[in-house]
């Protein structure tokens, strides 16, 4: 094992989109209704693949819904206020063991700069980072893992991939990486220890 490849959202940084819409909509129930109505998860994934939020918002027939979705990038900092410090600590311990540290993240090119402003460590933590919105590919598409390997100069078998979504881990394994599904820093520490990496 040469390299550890981290997902970022909900692995290194908590992400919760509700605070971006709560001031306008007034309650979490209303936010959930809005997110279901506009298919926020589907549209957010398209944003992660490179589609601008203004273009996604223009598809909506309700002008208030469209305005709210278009405003999301400007409010993005409210969705990522907390770092998951336990995972950062594990990352530094792995780095101290001589392992390369990289990242593959599904993240919009529009909101990534806001993420780095909120968590400046993201700009310096990784030897190679692939931001989906900048390359037009998203996990779990095998192409993004293959692209990463070319950029990092690594074989898939050299890498352990860590992500909170089982489907993304399965895709990593399908291209030849090993993978761990992230649920908490404590469980990740136990898994890494069992692998002899800590």
ZIRA-V298415 format. One line per field, one symbol per residue. phi: phi as a letter, one per 30 degrees, with the letter a starting at -180 (. if undefined). psi: psi as a letter, one per 30 degrees, with the letter a starting at -180 (. if undefined). A space follows every 10 residues. Layout:
BEGIN
phi->???
psi->???
END
This chain:
BEGIN
phi->.cbcccdcdi bcbdbbdedd cdedciaddd dddddddche dddddddddj dddddddddd dddddddddd deedceedcb dcdcdededd eddddddjdd bbabbdaddd ceedddddbe eddbdbdbbc ceddcibbdc eedddddeed ddibdeddcc cbadcedddd ddddcjddab ddbaeddded dddddicb
psi->kfkkjklekg efkkkjfeff feeeffleee eeeeeeeghe eeeeeeefff kkeeeeeffk fkeeeeeeef feefgefffh fklieeeeee eeeeefggkk klkjkjkkfe feeeeeeeif fffffkekkj jefffgkkkg kfeeeeeeee efhkkeffkk kklfkeeeee eeefgflllk kkeleeeeee eeeffgf.
END
